[in-house]
Amino acid sequence: AIGGSVMHNLAINLKTAGHKITGSDDEIFEPSRSELVKHALLPERDGWSPEKIDSSIDAVILGMHAKADNPELLRAQQLNLKVYSFPEYIYNVSQDKQRIVIAGSHGKTTITAIIIHVLSFHKRKFDFVIGARVAGIDNSVKLSDAPIIIIEGDEYLSSAIDPVPKFLKYQHHIGLISGISWDHANVFPSEEEYVKQFDIFSDQTPKGGILIYCEQDPLAVIIGKKERNDVQAISYKAHPHAQEGGNFFLTNGKDRYLIKLFGTHNLLNINGAKEVLKKVGITNEQFYEAIASFEGAAGRLEKVFSNNSLDVYKDFAHAPSKVKATVKALKEYNPHKDLIACLELHTYSSLNKKFIPQYKDSLKHAQQAVVFYDPEKVTAKNQEPLSEADVKKAFGLPSLKVFTEPHKLQEYLLSQSWKNRNLLMMSSGNFGGMKIHELAQKLSA
């Protein structure tokens, strides 16, 4: 599954380090495709080729997209080749490093990105694994002989043959839990089962280890405040701040530091990252010096268009807690502008009729809320059919606009007045192939 967002970056890193790397996938989208082409790693054809798996291969790294009956995987197992899941491989090459794992249902990408940015700014030697692009960083995976590694700890399963959350594979020395809100209903069918994974993560903290948690998240507090004399537990809350017009400042006593992020959730992310960085020798002064130039992780409240009247943002938000935080942040940042918020239901959980009531009130801060989903995706994921009425009821918004065809969503958006308005497009997909940059240009015409 070399086309995966992190898998293709691992392949590139390993090839750059001098290993002979080959890979396969049955579908590869941008930007993975272009990056694989650039590094001569794009498979000759889409699909699986078990005949290419032979005893000359030292190891197979298995991405989550490959199923248990994958013909290449079956061939590798038949030949008794070493098969690693992605997190297993990362742990295997990081056993001699201090491992710092950032976990949580929301915020983990931004917290990891801030840590990477600050350490890079101060030219520290470190490795990292993150699920998004960070400005100034060529690849989202770096493995070297550095003494520490910063890992974005995803709670999703490691592979089809290793159904254990990725973050439990890394065996952290320093762990952070940003917050817990039920997600991934396809593998954690109840909130209790989902929360249990974070409980195990907390318990994995070794003697002399550190567990950092958000004190403004009720579930994170329950898990983070466990009485363990052999673990240092550290809580954090939103960083003090000030806002003047369109500018956001961190405040520290009488000092103020202009930053490029906004929103309560990002003030939490900033302080979470700051607590981790303290533990690897970054002073407050060094932190404030570096954070001023942090532009955010790619796809997280990313402004893709702006003129005197209209701002267009895109965000990777798809889980209920992420959607609610993102919409609220943008409305608070521009309270005098009407906000149209569009959400694509794209993941298994978001298309699950039993799960979508979790989205209740997540779009309430928008003046107009819009939901898009593709009924064919519902069928493809073997889900019970969803109706417009189901979606409206789940979100608790009678005025909610629901679309199931990309061109009708685009027609609706083009029919609106965009004077003094913000548009927020939230998805882990692509709204049925819609090009948001091109849409923004049409809206402003």
Residue pairs with C-beta under 8 A, 6 or more apart in sequence:
1 7
1 23
1 24
1 25
1 62
1 63
1 64
1 65
1 66
2 8
2 11
2 23
2 24
2 25
2 28
2 32
2 36
2 41
2 43
2 63
3 25
3 27
3 28
3 29
3 32
3 33
3 36
3 65
4 25
4 32
4 63
4 64
4 65
5 32
5 131
5 140
6 86
6 129
6 131
6 140
6 141
7 23
7 61
7 63
7 86
8 23
8 28
8 32
8 35
8 36
8 41
9 35
9 139
9 140
9 141
10 61
10 86
10 89
10 141
11 21
11 23
11 36
11 39
11 41
12 35
12 36
12 39
12 41
12 139
12 141
13 139
13 141
13 142
13 143
14 21
14 143
15 21
15 39
15 41
16 39
17 143
17 144
21 41
22 41
22 43
22 52
23 36
23 41
23 43
24 43
24 47
24 48
24 49
24 52
24 72
25 43
25 46
25 65
26 46
26 47
26 48
26 65
27 46
28 36
28 42
28 43
28 46
33 42
36 42
36 43
48 70
48 71
48 72
49 72
50 71
50 72
50 74
50 75
52 72
53 60
53 72
53 75
53 76
53 79
53 81
54 79
55 79
55 81
57 76
57 81
58 82
59 81
59 82
59 83
59 84
59 89
60 72
60 73
60 76
60 81
60 82
60 83
60 84
61 84
61 85
61 86
61 89
62 73
62 83
62 84
62 85
62 86
62 159
62 160
62 161
63 86
63 159
64 86
64 156
64 157
64 158
64 159
64 160
66 72
66 73
66 159
66 160
67 160
68 160
68 161
70 160
73 83
73 160
73 161
76 83
77 83
83 161
84 92
85 158
85 159
85 161
85 162
85 166
85 169
86 158
86 159
86 166
87 158
87 166
87 167
87 169
87 170
88 158
88 162
88 169
90 129
90 143
90 149
90 151
90 169
90 170
91 99
91 169
91 170
91 171
93 143
94 127
94 143
94 149
94 170
97 127
97 146
97 147
97 148
97 149
98 147
98 148
98 149
98 173
98 174
98 280
99 148
99 149
99 151
99 170
99 171
99 172
99 173
99 174
100 115
100 148
100 149
100 150
100 151
100 172
100 173
100 174
100 175
100 176
100 276
100 280
101 151
101 153
101 167
101 170
101 172
101 174
101 175
101 176
101 201
102 108
102 111
102 112
102 115
102 150
102 151
102 152
102 153
102 176
102 178
102 272
102 276
103 153
103 155
103 167
103 175
103 176
103 177
103 178
103 198
103 201
104 111
104 176
104 177
104 178
104 179
104 180
104 214
104 220
105 155
105 178
105 179
105 180
105 181
105 182
105 183
105 319
105 321
105 322
106 178
106 179
106 181
106 265
106 319
106 321
106 322
106 325
107 178
107 179
107 265
107 268
107 269
107 272
108 152
108 153
108 154
108 176
108 178
109 130
109 131
109 132
109 152
109 297
109 300
109 316
110 261
110 266
110 269
110 296
110 297
110 300
111 176
111 178
111 269
111 272
111 273
111 276
112 128
112 130
112 150
112 151
112 152
112 297
113 130
113 132
113 134
113 294
113 296
113 297
113 300
114 269
114 270
114 273
114 291
114 294
115 150
115 273
115 276
115 277
116 126
116 128
116 130
116 134
116 137
116 150
117 134
117 135
117 136
117 290
117 291
117 293
117 294
118 273
118 277
118 282
118 286
118 287
118 290
118 291
118 294
119 126
119 150
119 277
119 280
119 282
120 136
120 137
121 289
121 290
121 293
122 282
122 286
122 290
124 280
125 144
125 146
125 147
126 142
126 146
126 147
126 148
126 149
126 150
126 280
127 142
127 143
127 144
127 146
127 148
127 149
127 150
128 140
128 141
128 142
128 149
128 150
128 151
129 140
129 141
129 142
129 149
129 150
129 151
129 152
130 140
130 141
130 150
130 152
130 297
131 140
131 152
131 154
132 140
132 297
132 298
132 299
132 300
132 316
133 140
133 297
133 298
133 299
134 140
134 297
134 298
135 295
135 298
143 149
148 280
151 170
151 172
153 166
153 167
153 170
153 172
153 175
153 201
154 165
154 166
154 167
155 165
155 166
155 167
155 183
155 184
155 194
155 197
155 198
156 165
156 166
156 184
156 187
157 163
157 164
157 165
157 166
157 187
158 164
158 165
158 166
158 169
163 187
165 197
165 200
165 201
167 197
167 201
168 197
168 200
168 201
168 204
171 204
171 206
172 201
172 204
172 205
172 209
173 206
173 209
173 210
174 209
174 210
174 211
174 212
174 276
174 279
175 201
175 202
175 204
175 205
175 209
175 210
175 211
175 212
176 211
176 212
176 213
176 272
176 275
176 276
177 198
177 201
177 202
177 211
177 212
177 213
177 214
177 217
177 220
177 223
177 224
178 214
178 217
178 220
178 268
178 269
178 272
179 214
179 217
179 219
179 220
179 268
179 321
180 194
180 195
180 198
180 217
180 219
180 220
180 223
181 219
181 319
181 320
181 321
182 188
182 191
182 194
182 195
182 355
182 358
183 194
183 319
183 320
183 349
184 194
184 348
184 349
185 348
185 349
185 352
185 354
185 355
186 348
186 349
186 352
186 381
188 194
188 197
195 219
195 223
198 219
198 220
198 223
199 223
202 211
202 223
202 224
202 226
203 226
205 211
205 228
205 231
206 231
207 230
207 231
208 230
208 231
209 231
209 232
210 231
210 232
210 233
210 234
210 279
211 224
211 231
211 232
211 233
211 234
212 224
212 233
212 234
212 235
212 236
212 272
212 275
212 276
213 220
213 221
213 223
213 224
213 225
213 233
213 234
213 235
213 236
214 220
214 221
214 224
214 235
214 236
214 237
214 268
214 272
215 221
215 224
215 235
215 236
215 237
216 237
216 238
216 268
221 235
224 233
224 235
225 233
225 235
226 233
234 275
236 268
236 271
236 272
236 274
236 275
237 268
237 271
238 264
238 267
238 268
238 271
239 250
239 267
239 268
239 270
239 271
239 274
240 250
240 251
240 252
241 248
241 249
241 250
241 251
241 267
242 248
242 249
242 251
242 256
243 249
243 262
243 333
246 333
246 334
247 258
248 258
248 259
248 260
248 261
248 262
248 333
249 256
249 257
249 258
249 259
250 256
250 257
250 259
250 267
250 270
250 288
250 291
251 257
252 284
252 288
255 288
257 288
257 291
257 292
258 292
259 270
259 291
259 292
259 294
260 292
260 293
260 294
260 295
260 296
261 269
261 270
261 294
261 296
261 301
262 301
262 329
262 332
262 333
263 301
263 325
263 326
263 328
263 329
263 330
263 332
263 333
264 325
264 328
264 329
264 332
265 325
265 326
265 329
266 301
266 329
270 291
274 284
274 287
277 287
296 302
299 314
299 315
299 316
300 315
300 316
301 313
301 315
301 326
301 329
301 330
302 313
302 314
302 315
303 311
303 312
303 313
304 312
304 313
304 314
304 436
304 437
304 440
305 311
305 312
305 437
305 440
305 441
305 444
306 312
307 444
309 418
309 419
309 420
309 421
309 444
310 418
310 419
310 421
310 422
310 423
310 440
310 443
310 444
311 334
311 337
311 422
311 423
312 422
312 423
312 425
312 436
312 439
312 440
312 443
313 330
313 422
313 423
313 424
313 425
314 424
314 425
314 426
314 427
314 436
315 322
315 326
315 424
315 425
315 426
316 322
316 426
316 427
316 428
317 323
317 325
317 326
317 343
317 426
318 343
318 344
318 346
318 347
318 350
318 426
318 427
318 428
319 347
319 349
319 350
320 358
320 359
320 362
323 343
323 359
323 362
323 363
323 426
324 361
324 362
324 363
324 365
326 424
326 426
327 339
327 341
327 362
327 363
327 364
327 365
327 366
327 424
327 426
328 365
330 339
330 341
330 422
330 424
331 339
331 365
331 366
334 422
336 420
337 420
337 421
337 422
338 367
338 368
338 420
338 421
338 422
339 365
339 366
339 367
339 368
339 421
339 422
339 423
339 424
340 366
340 367
340 368
340 369
340 370
340 413
340 416
340 421
340 422
340 423
340 424
341 363
341 365
341 366
341 368
341 369
341 370
341 424
341 426
342 370
342 371
342 372
342 409
342 413
342 423
342 424
342 425
342 426
342 431
343 362
343 363
343 369
343 370
343 371
343 372
343 426
343 427
344 371
344 372
344 373
344 426
344 427
344 428
344 429
344 430
344 431
345 351
345 356
345 371
345 372
345 373
345 386
345 391
346 373
346 377
346 427
346 428
346 429
347 428
348 381
348 383
349 355
349 358
350 356
350 359
350 373
351 373
351 377
351 378
351 381
351 383
351 386
352 383
353 383
353 384
353 386
353 390
356 386
356 390
356 391
356 394
356 395
357 394
359 394
359 395
360 394
360 395
360 396
361 395
361 396
362 395
363 369
363 371
363 395
363 397
363 400
364 396
364 397
366 424
368 399
368 401
368 416
369 395
369 397
369 399
369 400
369 401
370 400
370 401
370 402
370 403
370 409
370 412
371 391
371 395
371 400
371 401
371 402
371 403
372 402
372 403
372 404
372 406
372 409
372 431
372 432
373 386
373 391
373 402
373 404
374 404
374 432
375 385
375 386
375 404
378 384
378 385
378 386
379 385
388 402
388 404
391 400
391 402
392 398
392 400
392 402
401 412
403 409
403 412
405 432
406 431
406 432
406 433
406 434
409 431
409 432
409 434
410 434
410 439
413 423
413 439
413 443
414 442
414 443
416 443
418 443
418 444
423 440
423 443
425 431
425 436
